[in-house]
Amino acid sequence: MIIPSTYVDGYEKGREVDTDRATNYVTHSMIGDPLADAMIADCDPLGQKESSRLIKLGMTGDDDGLRDAPESVREFFASMNELPDWVDLSSFLPGCSLFHRNTRLVLAGMVGGVLIEGFSTNIAQSFFLTGRLRDQGIRRLKQNNRHMLEIFMPGGMDRFADGWTHSVRVRLVHARVRYLLSKSDEWDVEELGTPISAAHVGFAISAFSARLLEHLRSLGASFDEEESRSFMNVWRYSGYLMGIPETILFTDKEDALEIFRIGRLCEPHASLESIVMAASLINSAPLFAGLSQRDEQRKLANYVAQVSRALIGNELADELRYPKGSTLGILWKFRLMNRIEAVRKKLNPEYNRENTNMASILAVSMFDDEGISYKLPDHIYAERSSKW
């Protein structure tokens, strides 16, 4: 087994807890996405316009239109013709209900919790190098929110529906960024492993699902066991469409939490890139809220950092150089304010119409007039890439 140098120490720590899971995680740090990677490599000489046209044909199921496409393109889309035997689309509705009933808390748990925890790993390296969050951060986060919104729309994960399409699109974006990094001198495989590796995407989907449910409980969300299982099932199928090998794609909540736990052990301590990415996320909150005054922005960012510290724990928060401060009562206050908000919505119909969960997620999601974009980044640096 080839172990990237940055994982040597963490792998030993992971093996002390669970040898099989640690070995599986580090093995997948050297694996990308063979089908998607082959397709992207074959499409590169065709140029962005032709590549986008072929992707659109595949996304809409136009097999006849793909007859003259490279074989790798046809193989990529053919691989998704059949549902895995563990997918039951009818079981997704309770998870959709959980999401839409708690959308504001989902957004808080993502920005203050799982995204921060994700960026504490080497996942931060590719984002930092490309500038995806640094240069075009708000747009990228809104695209992520749009993906999450679509997969939790009833029927959104049906074949060719928007949740299905957005999940596959994420897979192709990952493959394209992986291709661009592989052609540059910016990425050291021997040190860091494969960029946007299967290990990292498997870790991320475990965080977005099981770890997010834990944060939602801490923030005061209410849901039952059926909704929890359904929420996990939606993310699992989305992860499958995103190209995560089933060898590191979770099977249930307990499995996802173990992938997350062992993955954290195998990953190195938070790097400077992780610190920068975490700060970028925290400071994006006031922009999402539409605040323009510096004092207001600073006040909200400080509050988000406090809530985030309470969610991720003092040890990781200190690694990421969060502002020092006590978390005593922070989550209690957050839950109290959320209950007050719920009462206001019940008592004031006008307030309720203007401050729904759907309004919250729509306000921070990316919707373009042209519809879903099938363009992919065409330069390793976000500031030099065409809009996509």
WOGI-V413182 format. One line per field, one symbol per residue. ss: DSSP state (H for helix, E for strand, C for the rest). A space follows every 10 residues. Layout:
ss: ???
This chain:
ss: CCCCHHHHHH HHHHHHHCHH HHHHHHHHCC CCCHHHHHHH HHHHCCHHHH HHHHHHHHHC CCCHHHCCCC HHHHHHHHCC CCCCCCCCHH HHHHHHHHHH HCHHHHHHHH HHHHHHHHHC CCHHHHHHHH CCCCCCHHHH HHHHHHHHHH HCCCCCCCCC CHHHHHHHHH HHHHHHHHHH HHCCCCCCHH HHCCCCCHHH HHHHHHHHHH HHHHHHHHHC CCCCHHHHHH HHHHHHHHHH HCCCCCCCCC CCHHHHHHHH HHHHHHCCCC CHHHHHHHHH HHHHHHHHCC CCCHHHHHHH HHHHHHHHHH HHCHHHHHHC CCCCCCCCCH HHHHHHHHHH HHHHHHHCHH HHHHCCHHHH HHHCCCCCCC CCCCCCCCCC CHHHCCCC
